[in-house]
Each structure stands twice: as C-alpha cells, then as structure tokens.
Amino acid sequence: MRTSAHDAVVRSISGRLELRHRVTQVREWRIERTMDAAGFVLSITGADGASQSFFVGATDAGDIGEVLRREAAWADAGAPAIKEQ
C-alpha cells in the first residue's frame, strides 16, 4: 500500500470527526468491468436512492481490498465497530 494512501485510510477509520464527511447507508453496489483491464467501475446507490459511479484503477482496487480485509479481520476479532457520529 502506498504510504500516502495508507495515512489517509488510517485517518479516515480513526474515528476523528473532523476527517469524516456526511455518510449514508449503502443500499446497492455493483462492479462493472471496463473495456480495458486498467480498472473497473464501482457504482453505489445510497439509502436515499442517489447513485454515483467511480472508476477504480488497479492500484486503488488493491488498496481498497487490503483495507476491507483488515477491517473484516478486525471486526471478526471482536473489535468494536466504528460508529457513525
């Protein structure tokens, strides 16, 4: 994981309110392959029905996957979940 990306991720899951934006529950998500192999499109629909699509490059996809695996392992180990404030 790139150092700057890791620092941003650590801060974003640290629970520090000043580093968070307003969040909404994910209602639906979808991953679509692009014509080239450089990444994929991640489409997310929120609980309010608003949706947004993002192109995710291969490096970022790996970083996101690593963070999700760590978060899942942390949750499985009984650590308290990060609460939305």
Protein Blocks (a to p, Z undefined) as FASTA:
>chain_A
ZZklmmmmmmmmnopaklpccddddfbdcddddfblnbccdddddfkopacdddddfklm
mmmmmmmmmmmmmmmnopacdddZZ
